[in-house]
Amino acid sequence: MTTPALLPLSGRRIPPLNLGPPSFPHHRATLRLSEKFILLLILSAFITLCFGAFFFLPDSSKHKRFDLGLEDVLIPHVDAGKGAKNPGVFLIHGPDEHRHREEEERLRNKIRADHEKALEEAKEKLRKSREEIRAEIQTEKNKVVQEMKPKESKPLPPVPIPKLVGISGGDPEDAEIRKKREKIKEMMKHAWDNYRTYGWGHNELRPIARKGHSTNIFGSSQMGATIVDALDTLYIMGLHDEFIDGQRWIENNLDFSVNSEVSVFEVNIRFIGGLLAAYYLSGEDIFKTKAVQLAEKLLPAFNTPTGIPWAMVNLKSGVGRNWGWASAGSSILAEFGTLHMEFVHLSYLTGNPVYYGKVMHIRKLLQKMERPNGLYPNYLNPRTGRWGQYHTSVGGLGDSFYEYLLKAWLMSDKTDHEARRMYDDAVEAIEKHLIKKSRGGLVFIGEWKNGHLERKMGHLACFAGGMFALGADGSRKDKAGHYLELGAEIARTCHESYDRTALKLGPESFKFDGAVEAVAVRQAEKYYILRPEVIETYWYLWRFTHDPRYRQWGWEAALAIEKYCRVSGGFSGVKDVYSATPTHDDVQQSFFLAETLKYLYLLFSGDDLLPLDHWVFNTEAHPLPVLNLANITLSGNSAVR
């Protein structure tokens, strides 16, 4: 499917500067403001130099007294061998005194010379004619214009596009399923249209207040996160007018040369992932160009003693740092371990091996490290290369690291055996130490903290049901059936966490203590922020089993979102899923458009839309095509060159 002709690529719009020669009034005694400004600068420099000379020229009398006193200074001698003071002393003799006076005289002469030079320059400026002043003003203007012009970047090399299958279509044969899919599309349009009206250009939307919203993961700039995150969903759903609107904004407004500190992980999965997916789906080069521009801005984050990147980086200065709350200044496993897919594609598209090298260095470092009980702790210090707190989770802080090991293998057309081996090792340790069954028969994934298992599972960990199903084929010891069943058990547990609430929407995390199963206990864990992980697992299980329960469960979730999260200005999260009259949090997350609605749409589409043997979804649900890396040398592919 092709899209209509799109706007040409253009840089950020800058108000035009008046570069013509300045017009001067006819009255010769009157000077323009710019000339007055130049003269004022000259006079202020002259006055400053005069005062500087008065206050900072050395006072010879003071220096003379100092020099006389120096002759009598006695300096204790320290015996380096014993580290104790020796009663003997050194006396400063005549040559030292002479050298000091010579240095003092040299300094005086330099200050006098600089002072005289500044006076001559000031006099020269005052003697200049109007034409000379005009020329200087024009020169300064030209300098400003040149500094404001974006630096020209080399065009990206042409590369063979991987075989793209199933970028449109997926129309279900069943009329009832088609109706449900159309409802999901309508929900997407409601979310997008309200963002377009009330939050355009902002990172996210406050649908009740009807204004833009942002968080610290995007820094202080308006980077249009929702636009970039939603592009591929719009394209897949056939909302091409909306897609073109987003493309135009990106062409004219998306600027990464801003003084803004962003999350490396978040902008990678949302922006680079979203831009790459939009490029592959539409073929529009602007998305590839913008993805590479942003990736270059992220590279300074890797400038650490170990090569493990900082969590945050300033896009302008390149200065990086870690979250203040992370264990002893550590980087986070799920953040530095969730770069592989995007960075491999960047190297493929640019022919530049630096991106591939960065993520492979991280992998090699992790392989060398000892892992307690075979588990990867969530924290790693980028300065020392040592683990931080021994906390392991398949939910927040750890989740997508394991996902990207599996997907690196899948994205390589199953040729990256090292990634598959690391995934299998990790899953075996997770199954041994973290996966348990409750008294009521629910399989859950706990968290390992300081040597013991915490019987709590987060909403984020519910993605693992889909991961186990996705990784079933190719698992060790012919355990494909086992892992497919494990994925189904996780899906059932996460469905129970939804079904046991008043709103039929799942809490942020839920416990398995005694009689309490799949229920949130603390108030701070009862919210739902439009998260996609449970629906993601339903979709993967549907693709692999075609069991109708997954479509049924997905539709239940869609109806609950429609009933309790939809407001006139978009969709909002809720603060308590156990309350029949919920309070909204007034945030429409960008991932709601990127993931939640996309997975729902795919759940009610045919398998020919984005088939899983040709596409791999990043952790923000942005589809990237499979690359047969056996036929691609990323650092020297002749096709890339």
C-alpha positions, 0 to 999 in steps of 0.5 A: 500500500502506498501513501499520497505524496508527502511534504519534502524534507525540511529543517526546523523553521527559523524566523527569517533574519533581515540580512540586507544592509542596514539603512541609516537615517540621513541626519549624519549626527544620528546613529542607528541602535546597532552602532550605538551598541557597538560603541557602548561595548567599546567604551565599556571595555575601555572603562573595564580595562582602566579599572582593571589596571588601577586595581590589579596592577601589582603594588611594588611596595607590597611586593618589596616588603614580601621580597624582603621577608622572603629572605628570612623564611625557613621551610621545614625539611621533611624526610621522605624516608621516615615521613617525620619532620627533620629539625634541619631547614632549607633557606631560600637563597639569592637566586630564588629571590632574583628569579621571583623579581624577574617574574614579577617584572615580566608580569608587570610588563605584560599587563602594561602591554595589554593595557596599551594594546586595548587603548589603541584598539578602542581609539581605532574603533572610535576613528572608524567611519560609518561604512566600516561600522556597517561592514562589521555589523554585517560580518557579525550578522553573517556569523550568527546566521552560519552558527544557526544553520544546521550542520550538513550531514552525509546522505545515508547509503542506499541499502537493500530493504528486507523483504516486507510482508503483511504491512496491510490487510489482515481483514478478518472473515468473521463479521463480528470480529470485523466489527470489534476491530473497527471499534478498536480503530475508532478508539485509536482515532478518538485518542489521536484526534484529541491529542491533535486538538489539545496536545499537538507537539507535546509529548503526551496529553492531559485529556481532562484538562485538555492540554499537553503533558510530559514527564522527566523521561522526555526531558524539558522539550516538546518532542512530540512523543505521542506522534512518533509512538503512534505513527506505525499504529496509524499506518497499520490501521489505514489512518493515512491522513493522520499518518501524514499529519504526523510525518509533516510535524516530524519533518518540520518540528522534530529537533534533537539539538535541544538542551534537554536531558532524556532517558536513553532507554525511553527515547530508544524504544519510543523514538528510534523504534517508532521512527524505524518502524515508520520508515520500513512501513512507509518507505519515507526516508525522513523517518530513517534520517531522524532515527539516525540523528537521534542515535548519534545524540545517544552515543555519548551516554556510552562514554563510561569506564565499562561501556555500560551507558548512563540512564540519561543523557543531555542531547546537546551537551552529551553529559550523562548520569544515572537515576538518583534512586538506582542502587549506588549509582547503577545503570538498570538491566532493562534499560541498557539491555533493551537497545539491541534491536534498534541499534542492529537496524541502525548499523544495517541502515547506515553501514556504521558498525558503531551501533552494533559494536555498542550493544555487542560490547554490553553482551560480552561484558554480561557474559563474563560476569558471575550471576547469583543463582544464574540470575541477572541482578537489575543493577550494574554500576557503569563505573566499576562493572559490578552488580549493585543490589541483588534484586532480580525481576522479570517485571520492572527493571529487568523485563525487556532485557530477557525479551531482547535476548530472544528477539535478537535471535528471532530478528537475525532469522534465528542465526544469533545463537549466542543470544538464544543461548543466553535467553535459554540460560536465563529462562531456566534460572527464572523458572527454577527460582522465580516461577511458583504456583499459588495455593489456588493454582495460579502460576506467577513470577515473583521477584528475588530480593536479598536472597528470598522470593517476594511473592508479588507480580507486576503488571509489567511482568505479564508480558512474559506469557507472550515471551514464553510462547514466542520462544517456545519454538527452538527451546532446548530439549524439545520443551516447546510444548512446556513453554507454550503451556507456561505462557498460557498459565501466565496469561490466565493469572494475569487475566485473573488479576483483571477479573478480580477488580471492580473495573475488570482492569488490572492493578499495577502489581498484585500479591500471592500471600496466604488467602490473597491471590492476584489482588493488589494490597497497597493503595499505591499499587491499585492504579491502571495507566492504560498498560498493554502487557496483558493484552500483548500476551493475549495476542501472542497466545492467540497467534500461536494457539487460536484459542478463542478465549484470548480474543474474548479476554481481549474484548473484555479489556477493550470494553473496560477501557472504553467504559472507565478510561474514555473521557471526552478529551481522550483516554485516561488512566484510573487511580483505583481499579477496585473502586466502582467510581474511579478517579482519573489520573488525567494522562493519556500515555503515548504507549496507549496508542503505540502498544495497547491499541495496536495489540488489540487491533492485531488481536482482531486481525488476520495472521497475515497482518505483520506475520511473526516469521517476518516481523519482530516487535520491539518492547514498545510494539514497533515492528522491525523486519527480520534481518538475515545476519548470516548474509550481512556483515554489518561493518562491511556489507558490500550492499551497504557500502 
